[in-house]
Amino acid sequence: MVRIVADSTCDISKETRCKLGVTTVPLKVNFEEGIYRDGLDLSIEEFYAKLSRASKLPTTSQVNPSEFEEVFREIIGNGDDVVCICIARELSGTLASAIAAAKAVDTSRIFCVDTRCATFGAYLIINEAVKMRDSGMSAREIAEDTQKLADRVRLFAMVDTLKYLKMGGRVSGTAAAIGGILGIHPIIQVKGSISVLGKARGRKAAFSKLLEHFLAEPADLSHGIAFGHSHSPESLKELMSLFEPHIRGAEALTGDLGAVIGAHVGPGALGVAYIAK
């Protein structure tokens, strides 16, 4: 049997992980008063409440190799193989930790995949890996095919401000200045690294920009489409409503950005991810 392992930045809810049969290994978010495991020690509501009160932005830390190794050894010991699906290597050292752990355990039975993105984009890839597993594909085949899909993932998002990404070192100060004008929403793309594509004045204009990017590089909707938000469920409904005429019949996944990704983008972010044709 093949087991799917992912890091917690895929932002898949506990209920859905259980349904899909996916094991997650948590990154950590570090507030001044303590360290919390992503998705385990804080609910999403508790995290954003703490973030709003924090005098200093929290930092985040990757999964270390020993944590992956413990999970891998247990799975291999039960006679199963592993496909480990991780946040983009440009965004975190977590994938490098998974690869190091695989080398320490058994690289003939553990295969690591770089999603080239994170959060709801990774969820899209993981969902496809689950389908492949359920169809009877081997771990090696799943890893090879999901990596090909990951290279075609497109993730576009709007954020309320680039302040958090700048402070976390994910974008430059020059790029962050784009979002410094009142009412301006930066539009970003995650494709390995994070790039700023432009800006929009007001939320509706930002949603229209996301749809423009989606239509400019059409999706292969046989793989579904994923939408995500950071503590903005009502705005997510509005975004999905805008996309609805263009995605009829496609499987639509939704994700709430957890503590690690939320610490970098802040509240109010919304986006779409899909696999391009």
Residue pairs with C-beta under 8 A, 6 or more apart in sequence:
1 79
1 80
1 81
2 80
2 81
2 82
2 83
2 133
2 137
2 138
2 139
2 142
3 21
3 23
3 75
3 80
3 81
3 82
3 83
4 20
4 21
4 22
4 23
4 83
4 85
4 126
4 129
4 130
4 133
5 22
5 23
5 24
5 25
5 68
5 71
5 72
5 75
5 82
5 83
5 84
5 85
6 12
6 22
6 23
6 24
6 25
6 84
6 85
6 86
6 122
6 126
7 24
7 25
7 26
7 27
7 63
7 86
7 87
7 92
7 94
7 98
8 24
8 25
8 26
8 27
8 37
8 38
8 39
8 40
8 258
8 260
9 27
9 38
9 87
9 92
9 94
9 118
9 119
9 122
9 258
9 260
9 261
10 22
10 24
10 85
10 87
10 118
10 119
10 122
10 123
10 126
10 255
11 39
11 119
11 120
11 122
11 123
11 228
11 255
11 256
11 257
11 258
11 261
12 20
12 22
12 24
12 123
12 126
12 255
13 256
14 39
17 23
17 24
20 126
20 127
20 130
21 130
21 133
22 126
22 130
23 71
23 75
24 39
25 63
25 67
25 68
25 71
26 37
26 38
26 39
26 40
26 63
27 37
27 38
27 60
27 61
27 62
27 63
27 92
27 94
27 260
28 35
28 36
28 37
28 38
28 60
28 61
28 260
29 35
29 36
29 38
29 42
29 47
29 58
29 59
29 60
29 259
29 260
29 263
30 36
30 58
30 59
30 60
30 61
31 50
31 54
31 58
32 54
32 55
32 56
32 58
35 61
36 42
36 47
36 259
38 60
38 258
38 259
38 260
39 258
39 259
42 50
42 259
44 231
44 256
44 257
44 258
44 259
44 262
45 231
47 258
47 259
47 262
48 230
48 231
48 262
48 267
50 58
51 57
51 58
51 262
51 263
51 266
51 267
52 267
57 164
57 167
57 168
57 263
58 259
58 263
59 168
59 263
60 168
60 259
60 260
60 263
60 264
62 92
62 93
62 94
62 97
63 94
63 97
63 98
64 97
65 97
65 98
65 100
65 101
65 104
66 101
67 97
67 101
68 84
68 97
68 98
68 100
68 101
68 102
69 101
69 104
69 105
72 82
72 84
72 101
72 102
72 105
72 106
72 110
73 105
75 81
75 82
76 82
76 105
76 106
76 109
76 110
81 109
81 110
81 111
81 138
81 139
82 102
82 109
82 110
82 111
82 139
83 111
83 113
83 129
83 133
83 139
83 142
83 143
83 146
84 98
84 102
84 110
84 111
84 112
84 113
85 112
85 113
85 115
85 122
85 125
85 126
85 129
85 146
86 92
86 94
86 95
86 98
86 112
86 113
86 114
86 115
86 122
87 94
87 95
87 115
87 117
87 118
87 122
88 95
88 114
88 115
88 116
88 117
88 118
88 190
88 192
88 193
89 95
89 96
89 114
89 192
90 192
90 193
91 118
91 170
91 190
91 193
91 194
92 118
95 112
95 114
98 112
99 112
101 110
102 110
102 111
102 112
109 139
110 139
111 139
111 140
111 142
111 143
112 143
113 125
113 129
113 143
113 146
113 147
113 150
114 147
114 150
115 121
115 122
115 125
115 150
115 153
116 150
116 151
116 153
116 190
116 191
116 192
117 125
117 150
117 153
117 155
117 190
117 191
117 192
117 273
118 155
118 190
118 261
119 228
119 255
119 257
119 258
119 261
120 155
120 226
120 227
120 228
120 253
120 254
120 255
120 257
120 271
120 273
121 153
121 155
121 190
121 226
121 273
123 226
123 228
123 253
123 255
123 273
124 153
124 223
124 224
124 225
124 226
124 253
124 273
124 274
124 275
125 146
125 149
125 150
125 153
127 224
127 251
127 253
128 146
128 149
128 223
128 224
128 275
129 142
129 146
132 141
132 142
132 145
132 146
133 142
137 145
149 223
149 275
152 220
152 275
152 276
153 191
153 273
153 274
153 275
153 276
154 189
154 191
154 213
154 214
154 217
154 219
154 273
154 274
154 275
154 276
155 189
155 190
155 191
155 271
155 272
155 273
156 187
156 188
156 189
156 197
156 210
156 213
156 214
156 271
156 272
156 273
157 187
157 188
157 189
157 190
157 210
157 228
157 265
157 269
157 270
157 271
157 272
158 185
158 186
158 187
158 188
158 200
158 203
158 206
158 207
158 209
158 210
158 269
158 270
158 271
159 165
159 179
159 185
159 186
159 188
159 265
159 266
159 268
159 269
160 179
160 185
160 266
160 267
160 268
160 269
161 179
161 186
161 266
162 171
162 175
162 176
162 178
162 179
162 186
162 188
162 196
163 176
163 179
163 266
164 263
164 264
164 265
164 266
165 171
165 176
165 188
165 194
165 264
165 265
166 172
166 173
166 175
166 176
168 263
168 264
170 194
170 264
171 188
171 194
171 196
175 186
175 195
175 196
178 184
178 186
178 196
178 198
178 199
179 185
179 186
179 199
183 201
183 202
184 199
184 200
184 201
185 199
185 200
185 201
185 202
185 203
185 205
185 206
186 196
186 198
186 199
187 196
187 197
187 198
187 199
187 200
187 206
187 209
187 210
187 213
188 194
188 195
188 196
188 197
189 195
189 197
189 213
197 209
197 213
198 209
200 206
200 208
200 209
203 235
203 238
206 270
207 238
207 239
207 242
207 270
208 242
210 239
210 270
210 271
210 272
211 242
211 243
211 246
214 243
214 246
214 272
214 274
215 246
217 276
218 276
218 277
219 225
219 247
219 250
219 274
219 275
219 276
219 277
220 274
220 275
220 276
220 277
221 247
221 249
221 250
221 274
223 274
223 275
224 250
224 251
224 252
224 253
224 274
225 243
225 247
225 250
225 251
225 252
225 253
225 272
225 273
225 274
226 252
226 253
226 254
226 255
226 272
226 273
226 274
227 236
227 239
227 240
227 243
227 252
227 253
227 254
227 255
227 270
227 271
227 272
227 273
228 236
228 254
228 255
228 256
228 257
228 269
228 270
228 271
228 272
228 273
229 235
229 236
229 239
229 254
229 255
229 256
229 257
229 269
229 270
229 271
230 256
230 257
230 261
230 262
230 265
230 266
230 267
230 268
230 269
230 270
231 256
231 257
231 262
231 267
231 268
232 267
232 268
232 269
232 270
233 256
235 268
235 270
236 254
236 270
239 270
239 272
240 252
240 254
243 272
257 265
257 269
